[in-house]
Amino acid sequence: ITGSLVHFWPAGDEPVFGAPKERVAIYVHQKKNPGTLWQDIITFPEPLGACTKYRMGFVRVEDLGAHWWNLAVNHQELSESLSINEQLWNRAYNHSYSMFENDPRPTEADLKRLHRPGQSETTQAIKQQWAACSCDYTDNRWLALLTGLVSKSLSVELLGCDEVLGLGLNPSACPVGYAVAALVCSQMLLKSLDLPSSRSAAGAVARLLPQIEKCLPHSFWPVTLEDLRSFVTNTSESGEVEDFLWKAEHRLPVEVLKRFPREYRRCVPFKDPQCWQNTKAMAESQGLDWANYPHQVCLYCCDPNFRTTAWQAHCFDNVFTEQRCCNTLEQ
């Protein structure tokens, strides 16, 4: 984490209220403004000085070999301690700042340097990202699916209807993506007059809906919670073909998308889907580790923050240029 401190916890033999017994390195982000910022703790197995597998954005802890502490369940005393300390910090900050405000010597410019809530655009974008439905967008499959819905030019291979209809479906990589894929599969199967399979796909939507109800309104997917709920209600209560028809439009929620970090806005929707045809499943089918191919991921290649990395030079060429492949107007 940029601008962080490293602290070993517990520190020597000193007793620390709520601290775990194991000795681990804790990376503590420097807090600069009041508020409730911490969420939970994840520790990585790599030794100090070595890079972890984590890359900013959505993460499945099990893929990283990391340990999720789940403080609220496993370390309640530590969770309370963190909350208490954060509130103490907030009180001390507010008290100290009020003293500066009431002192005639600091100018307005001095006060702004001390406390700049106006510089919260990046923080708000990150909060928007975390409020949205989690999805592994480093797999081009999901943004390609979204782009296909919006452009009404969807590849059947991206849907993975056999996977959606399978009994062993694990949707954790992208619950909202699987829900949308199941929805589209139900419509495709309905057109082919396969009502039983269409019903099964609609059932998959119903099973996935509880996982995305809270986050969908904060996401940039071209489906609304109201329309999904209506679809699930209609298909679960009726056997009529008419009730299985999806009647809503797939419109990108532009105002929601504007609140996301720049790297998302530069990829949603794909400016040219031909730039990002490779997916995680394609790599794995060839025995390749998708994590070794960041230069084939839109979310990485179109992010200006990665321009100094060695692999970024392989993202584009004379045909597939950055201007062709990224929404470069998003700054």
C-alpha positions as CSV (number, residue, x, y, z in Angstrom):
1,I,0.0,0.0,0.0
2,T,1.5,3.3,-1.0
3,G,2.7,5.5,1.9
4,S,2.3,2.8,4.6
5,L,4.0,1.7,7.8
6,V,5.2,-1.8,8.7
7,H,4.5,-3.0,12.2
8,F,5.0,-6.4,13.8
9,W,2.0,-7.4,15.9
10,P,2.3,-8.2,18.7
11,A,5.4,-6.0,19.3
12,G,7.8,-8.2,21.3
13,D,6.5,-9.2,24.7
14,E,4.2,-6.1,25.0
15,P,0.6,-7.1,25.5
16,V,-1.7,-5.6,22.9
17,F,-5.4,-5.5,23.6
18,G,-7.2,-7.7,21.1
19,A,-4.0,-8.7,19.2
20,P,-3.7,-12.2,17.7
21,K,-1.2,-14.6,19.2
22,E,0.7,-15.2,15.9
23,R,3.4,-12.8,15.0
24,V,2.6,-11.3,11.6
25,A,3.6,-8.2,9.6
26,I,0.8,-5.6,9.5
27,Y,0.7,-2.9,6.8
28,V,-1.1,0.1,8.2
29,H,-2.3,2.8,5.9
30,Q,-1.6,6.3,7.1
31,K,-4.9,7.9,8.0
32,K,-5.1,11.6,7.0
33,N,-8.8,12.5,7.3
34,P,-11.6,11.5,9.8
35,G,-14.0,8.7,9.0
36,T,-14.3,5.0,9.3
37,L,-11.8,3.5,6.8
38,W,-10.7,0.1,7.9
39,Q,-12.7,-3.0,6.8
40,D,-10.8,-6.2,7.6
41,I,-7.3,-7.8,7.5
42,I,-5.8,-10.0,4.9
43,T,-2.2,-11.4,5.4
44,F,-0.1,-12.8,2.6
45,P,2.4,-15.7,2.9
46,E,5.2,-14.0,1.0
47,P,8.2,-12.8,3.2
48,L,8.9,-9.1,3.6
49,G,10.7,-7.8,0.5
50,A,8.9,-10.2,-1.8
51,C,5.9,-9.2,-4.1
52,T,2.5,-10.7,-3.4
53,K,0.1,-11.9,-6.1
54,Y,-2.3,-9.1,-5.3
55,R,-3.1,-6.6,-8.0
56,M,-5.3,-3.7,-7.1
57,G,-9.0,-4.5,-7.5
58,F,-11.2,-7.5,-7.0
59,V,-9.5,-10.4,-5.3
60,R,-10.4,-13.9,-4.3
61,V,-8.3,-14.6,-1.2
62,E,-7.9,-18.3,-1.9
63,D,-6.3,-17.6,-5.3
64,L,-3.6,-15.6,-3.5
65,G,-2.8,-18.2,-0.9
66,A,-3.6,-15.4,1.6
67,H,-5.4,-15.5,4.9
68,W,-8.7,-13.6,5.5
69,W,-9.1,-12.9,9.2
70,N,-12.8,-12.2,9.2
71,L,-12.5,-10.0,12.3
72,A,-16.2,-9.8,13.0
73,V,-16.4,-13.6,13.5
74,N,-12.9,-14.7,14.5
75,H,-11.4,-11.7,16.3
76,Q,-14.2,-9.7,17.8
77,E,-12.0,-8.2,20.5
78,L,-9.5,-7.0,17.9
79,S,-12.4,-5.7,15.7
80,E,-13.7,-3.7,18.7
81,S,-10.1,-2.4,19.4
82,L,-9.7,-1.1,15.8
83,S,-13.1,0.6,15.9
84,I,-12.3,2.2,19.3
85,N,-8.9,3.4,18.1
86,E,-10.3,4.9,14.9
87,Q,-13.0,6.8,16.9
88,L,-10.3,8.1,19.3
89,W,-8.3,9.2,16.3
90,N,-11.3,11.0,14.8
91,R,-12.0,12.8,18.1
92,A,-8.4,13.9,18.5
93,Y,-8.3,15.1,14.9
94,N,-11.6,17.1,15.1
95,H,-10.5,18.6,18.5
96,S,-7.1,19.7,17.1
97,Y,-8.5,21.0,13.9
98,S,-11.2,23.1,15.7
99,M,-8.4,24.7,17.8
100,F,-6.7,25.8,14.5
101,E,-10.0,27.1,13.2
102,N,-10.5,29.2,16.3
103,D,-6.9,30.5,16.3
104,P,-6.6,33.8,14.4
105,R,-3.1,33.2,13.2
106,P,-3.6,30.4,10.5
107,T,-4.9,31.7,7.2
108,E,-7.7,30.1,5.2
109,A,-5.0,28.6,2.9
110,D,-3.2,27.1,6.0
111,L,-6.5,25.4,7.1
112,K,-7.0,24.0,3.6
113,R,-3.6,22.4,3.7
114,L,-4.4,20.8,7.0
115,H,-7.8,19.5,6.0
116,R,-8.8,19.1,2.3
117,P,-12.1,17.2,2.1
118,G,-12.5,18.5,-1.5
119,Q,-9.7,16.2,-2.6
120,S,-11.9,13.2,-2.2
121,E,-12.5,12.3,-5.8
122,T,-10.1,9.3,-5.7
123,T,-11.5,8.1,-2.4
124,Q,-15.1,8.3,-3.6
125,A,-14.2,6.4,-6.8
126,I,-12.6,3.6,-4.6
127,K,-15.7,3.6,-2.4
128,Q,-17.9,3.3,-5.5
129,Q,-15.8,0.3,-6.7
130,W,-16.2,-1.5,-3.3
131,A,-19.9,-0.8,-3.1
132,A,-20.4,-2.3,-6.6
133,C,-20.8,-6.0,-7.2
134,S,-17.5,-7.8,-7.0
135,C,-16.2,-9.3,-10.2
136,D,-12.8,-10.4,-11.5
137,Y,-12.6,-7.8,-14.3
138,T,-9.1,-8.9,-15.1
139,D,-10.8,-11.7,-17.0
140,N,-11.8,-10.0,-20.2
141,R,-14.9,-12.3,-20.4
142,W,-17.0,-10.1,-18.2
143,L,-16.5,-6.8,-19.8
144,A,-16.8,-8.4,-23.2
145,L,-20.2,-9.8,-22.1
146,L,-21.3,-6.3,-20.8
147,T,-20.1,-4.7,-24.1
148,G,-21.9,-7.3,-26.2
149,L,-25.2,-6.6,-24.3
150,V,-24.9,-2.9,-24.8
151,S,-23.9,-3.2,-28.5
152,K,-26.4,-6.0,-29.1
153,S,-23.6,-8.0,-30.6
154,L,-23.0,-10.8,-28.2
155,S,-20.8,-13.9,-28.7
156,V,-22.5,-17.1,-27.7
157,E,-19.1,-18.4,-26.4
158,L,-19.0,-15.7,-23.8
159,L,-22.3,-16.8,-22.3
160,G,-21.1,-20.2,-21.3
161,C,-24.7,-21.5,-21.1
162,D,-23.5,-25.1,-20.4
163,E,-21.6,-23.8,-17.4
164,V,-24.5,-21.7,-16.2
165,L,-26.9,-24.6,-16.4
166,G,-24.4,-27.0,-14.7
167,L,-25.1,-28.3,-11.2
168,G,-21.6,-27.5,-10.0
169,L,-21.6,-23.8,-11.0
170,N,-19.2,-21.7,-8.8
171,P,-20.2,-18.0,-9.5
172,S,-17.7,-16.5,-7.0
173,A,-15.5,-15.0,-9.8
174,C,-18.3,-12.7,-10.9
175,P,-21.8,-13.3,-9.4
176,V,-23.3,-10.4,-11.3
177,G,-21.7,-11.6,-14.6
178,Y,-23.1,-15.1,-14.1
179,A,-26.5,-13.7,-13.3
180,V,-26.5,-11.7,-16.5
181,A,-25.2,-14.6,-18.5
182,A,-27.9,-16.8,-17.1
183,L,-30.5,-14.2,-18.1
184,V,-29.3,-14.0,-21.7
185,C,-29.0,-17.8,-21.9
186,S,-32.7,-18.0,-20.8
187,Q,-33.7,-15.8,-23.7
188,M,-31.5,-17.6,-26.2
189,L,-32.9,-20.9,-25.2
190,L,-36.4,-19.6,-25.3
191,K,-36.0,-18.5,-28.9
192,S,-34.9,-22.0,-29.7
193,L,-38.1,-23.3,-28.1
194,D,-36.2,-25.1,-25.4
195,L,-38.5,-24.0,-22.5
196,P,-37.2,-26.5,-19.9
197,S,-33.6,-25.3,-20.3
198,S,-34.8,-21.7,-20.4
199,R,-36.6,-22.3,-17.1
200,S,-33.4,-23.7,-15.7
201,A,-31.4,-20.6,-16.7
202,A,-34.1,-18.4,-15.2
203,G,-33.7,-20.5,-12.0
204,A,-30.0,-19.7,-12.0
205,V,-30.9,-16.0,-12.1
206,A,-33.2,-16.4,-9.2
207,R,-30.5,-18.2,-7.2
208,L,-27.9,-15.5,-7.9
209,L,-30.2,-12.6,-7.3
210,P,-29.8,-12.5,-3.5
211,Q,-26.0,-12.2,-3.9
212,I,-26.2,-9.0,-6.0
213,E,-29.4,-7.2,-4.8
214,K,-27.4,-4.8,-2.6
215,C,-24.6,-4.1,-4.9
216,L,-26.3,-4.0,-8.3
217,P,-27.6,-0.4,-8.0
218,H,-23.9,0.7,-7.4
219,S,-22.6,-1.3,-10.5
220,F,-22.3,-0.4,-14.2
221,W,-24.0,-3.5,-15.6
222,P,-26.8,-2.7,-18.1
223,V,-29.6,-4.4,-16.0
224,T,-31.6,-2.9,-13.2
225,L,-32.5,-4.5,-9.9
226,E,-36.2,-3.8,-10.5
227,D,-36.2,-5.5,-13.9
228,L,-34.3,-8.6,-12.5
229,R,-36.7,-8.9,-9.6
230,S,-39.7,-8.7,-12.0
231,F,-38.2,-11.3,-14.3
232,V,-37.5,-13.7,-11.4
233,T,-41.1,-13.3,-10.0
234,N,-42.7,-13.8,-13.4
235,T,-40.6,-16.9,-14.3
236,S,-41.0,-18.5,-10.9
237,E,-44.8,-18.1,-10.7
238,S,-45.8,-18.9,-14.2
239,G,-45.2,-21.5,-16.9
240,E,-46.4,-19.3,-19.7
241,V,-43.9,-18.6,-22.4
242,E,-44.8,-14.9,-22.4
243,D,-43.6,-14.5,-18.8
244,F,-40.1,-15.8,-19.7
245,L,-39.5,-12.9,-22.2
246,W,-37.1,-10.2,-21.0
247,K,-38.8,-7.0,-22.0
248,A,-36.4,-4.4,-20.6
249,E,-33.6,-2.6,-22.5
250,H,-29.9,-3.2,-21.7
251,R,-28.8,0.4,-21.1
252,L,-25.4,1.3,-19.6
253,P,-25.9,3.4,-16.4
254,V,-23.6,6.2,-17.5
255,E,-24.0,8.3,-14.4
256,V,-23.0,5.3,-12.1
257,L,-20.0,4.5,-14.4
258,K,-18.8,8.1,-14.1
259,R,-18.2,7.5,-10.4
260,F,-15.8,4.6,-10.9
261,P,-12.0,4.8,-11.0
262,R,-10.5,5.8,-14.4
263,E,-9.2,2.4,-15.3
264,Y,-12.8,1.1,-15.4
265,R,-14.1,4.0,-17.4
266,R,-11.4,3.5,-20.0
267,C,-12.6,-0.1,-20.5
268,V,-16.4,0.1,-20.0
269,P,-17.6,-0.7,-22.5
270,F,-14.8,-2.0,-24.7
271,K,-14.0,0.6,-27.3
272,D,-13.1,-2.2,-29.7
273,P,-13.8,-5.7,-28.5
274,Q,-11.3,-7.2,-31.0
275,C,-8.5,-5.8,-28.9
276,W,-9.5,-7.9,-25.9
277,Q,-10.6,-11.3,-27.3
278,N,-8.5,-13.5,-25.0
279,T,-10.0,-14.6,-21.7
280,K,-8.9,-16.5,-18.6
281,A,-10.7,-19.6,-19.8
282,M,-8.8,-19.6,-23.1
283,A,-5.5,-19.4,-21.3
284,E,-6.3,-22.2,-18.9
285,S,-7.5,-24.4,-21.8
286,Q,-3.9,-24.2,-23.1
287,G,-2.4,-24.8,-19.7
288,L,-1.3,-21.2,-19.3
289,D,-1.5,-19.1,-16.1
290,W,-3.6,-16.0,-17.0
291,A,-1.9,-14.0,-14.3
292,N,1.3,-14.1,-16.4
293,Y,-0.4,-12.2,-19.2
294,P,-1.3,-8.7,-17.9
295,H,-0.6,-7.3,-21.3
296,Q,-3.7,-9.0,-22.6
297,V,-6.0,-7.4,-19.9
298,C,-7.9,-4.2,-20.8
299,L,-8.1,-3.2,-17.1
300,Y,-4.3,-3.2,-16.9
301,C,-3.3,-2.0,-20.4
302,C,-5.7,0.9,-20.4
303,D,-4.6,2.1,-17.0
304,P,-2.0,4.9,-17.3
305,N,-0.7,4.0,-13.9
306,F,1.0,1.0,-15.4
307,R,2.8,2.8,-18.2
308,T,6.2,2.4,-16.6
309,T,5.9,-1.4,-16.2
310,A,7.9,-3.7,-18.5
311,W,4.9,-5.7,-19.7
312,Q,2.9,-2.6,-20.7
313,A,5.0,-2.2,-23.9
314,H,3.4,-5.5,-25.1
315,C,-0.2,-4.2,-24.7
316,F,-0.4,-2.3,-28.0
317,D,1.2,-2.3,-31.5
318,N,0.7,-0.4,-34.7
319,V,-2.6,-2.0,-35.4
320,F,-4.1,-2.4,-31.9
321,T,-3.2,1.0,-30.6
322,E,-4.1,2.5,-27.2
323,Q,-6.4,5.0,-29.1
324,R,-8.2,2.1,-30.8
325,C,-8.5,-0.1,-27.8
326,C,-9.1,2.2,-24.8
327,N,-11.6,5.0,-24.0
328,T,-8.7,7.5,-24.0
329,L,-11.0,10.5,-23.5
330,E,-11.4,9.3,-19.9
331,Q,-8.7,11.1,-18.0
